Amino acid sequence: MMKQVLHHCCKVLTILQKKLWLMALGCTLMHCSFAQVLTEKPISLDIKKQPLGDVLEIISNQADFYFSYNSNIINKDSLVSITVSGKPLRLVLDQLFRNRYAYRVSGKYIIVRLAAYNPPPQKSAYNNGYILRGYIVDRETGEAVRDASVYEKKHLQSALTNANGYFAIRLK
């Protein structure tokens, strides 16, 4: 009798595990398809020299979602012009951000952050060498990295970044 009860309980647990697994899979697929549908929503704009913050609001109202971004990396007051008709949202964002920013979908939010590509540090000449200058920023947040060590191994030179993530190394 006890064996039958245990066998029945194991069967019930197996069925419940399968149902939970299928529910989790369904939720994941729904989330992925929502993100895909969101980036494919058609957007139409005819904007001339309007603040970026206003343009982002117009886009979010058209496609029924919200933007999320760090106001330290995106200047909402910068003026932009864009004209598109029925283009998918992803293409509109690509055109609007011009590879300076990357974005990803999370639920009904589009999270905007600095693009992974960082321009190479600048070189400038001085006496018998040059100065290598640049900024170190966190790829995820776009915030400056303070007190990061920058090391040039050929000339054995190093520098620390300041509060703004800026560094300069004099090289011969």
N, C-alpha and C positions, 0 to 999 in steps of 0.2 A: 504494500500500500504506500509506504513512504517513498519507494522508488518511483512509483507512478506520479506522486505529487511533485517530486523533484524534477522528473522528466517534463511534466506539464509546465512547471515554473520556468524551466530552461527554454521551452518553446515560446512562452509568452515573452520572456526577456529578449530572445532572438528577434521576435516580430517587432517589439518596441524599439530595439536597436536599429533595425532596418528602417522603420518609419522615421525615427529621429535623423538617421543619416540622409534619407530622402528629403526630409524637410530642410535640413541644412544645405543640401545641394540645390534645392529649389530656391532658397533665399539667396544663395550665392549667384545663381544664374539670373535671378530677377535683378539683383544689384548690378551685375555686369551689363545686362541688356539695357537697364535704365541709363547707365553711364553712356553706353554706345548710342542710345536713342537721343540723349541730351546733346551730345556733340554733333549729331547729324541734323538737329532742328534747323530749319531754314531761317536766315536772318536777312532783313532788308534795311539798309541804312543809307541816308544821303546827308552826311554831316560835314560841315565846313567850319574849321577852327573853333571847336567846342572843347571845354575841359574834359580830360580823360575820365574823371569821376562821373560826369554826366553821361558820357558815352557808355561806360560800363553799366550804369543804371538803366539806360534805354535798352541795352542788349539783354540784361537780366530780366527786365519786364517782358520783352518779346518772347523769351524762351522759358519763362517761369522757373527761375533758379536764382541763386545768390552768389556773388563773388566774395571770396575771402582772400585778403592779402595784407602784408605788412606795409603800413603807410610810410615807413622809413625807406622802402625801396621803390615805391611807385609814387610818382608825383601826380596827384589827382588834378592839379591845376594846369598841367602841361596841355597845350592845345593840339588837337588832332583833327584830321580830316579823313573821312573814309566814305566811299560809295560802293555799296554792294546790293545785289538784288537776288534774294532767294538762295544765298550761299549757305552751306552747312556751317554751323557755329564754329567748328574746329578750324575751318579755313579763314573765317572772319578773325578769329583770335590770332591765328598765325600771321595774318596780314597786319593786324593792329599792333601786335607786340614785336614784330620784326625780329624774332629770335633772341630778343633781349630777355624775355621772360618765358618761363615754361608754365604749364598748367596741368592740373589733373582733376578728375571728377571724384567727388566723395558725396554720395547721396544727392541732395539738391544743391550742393555747393561746388563751385569751381575754385580751386585753390591756386592762386598765382604766386610764383616765386621766381627768383633769378634763374636764368637759364644755366645749365651746367657749364657751358663754355665761358671761360674767363679770358679776356685778352691778355697777351703776353706783357710782362713788365716792360716799361720804357727804358731806353738807354739814352744817356746824354754825355757828350764829350767834356772832359776837363783835363787840363795840363797833359799828362802822359797816360791817360787812361779814360775811363768812363764811369758814370754813375748808373747803377741799375736801380730803378724805382718801381714800386708797385703797391698794390693793396691786397691784403689777404682777407677774404670774406667767407663766411659759412655758406656752403652751397645750398643748404636747406632753407635757412632763414634770411640770408642776404645780409646778416649783421656782420660788422667788422670783428675780426679776431684780434684781440689785444694780447700783447706779449708772446706772440708766436715767433719761433726762431726761424730765420731764413738763412740758409747756409750755402755758400758757393764753394764746392769742394776743391776745385782746381787751384784757386788762389787762397784757399783757407781763410775766407772772409765770412763774417756773419753779421746779422743785425736782428734786433727785436722790433716787432711792429708796435706802433703807438696805439692810443685809445681808438683811433679811426682806422686801424688795420694797415696804416701806411708804413713802408720801410724804404730805406735807401742804403745801398752798399757801393762804396768806391772801389773800383777794380783797376789794376794796371794792365 
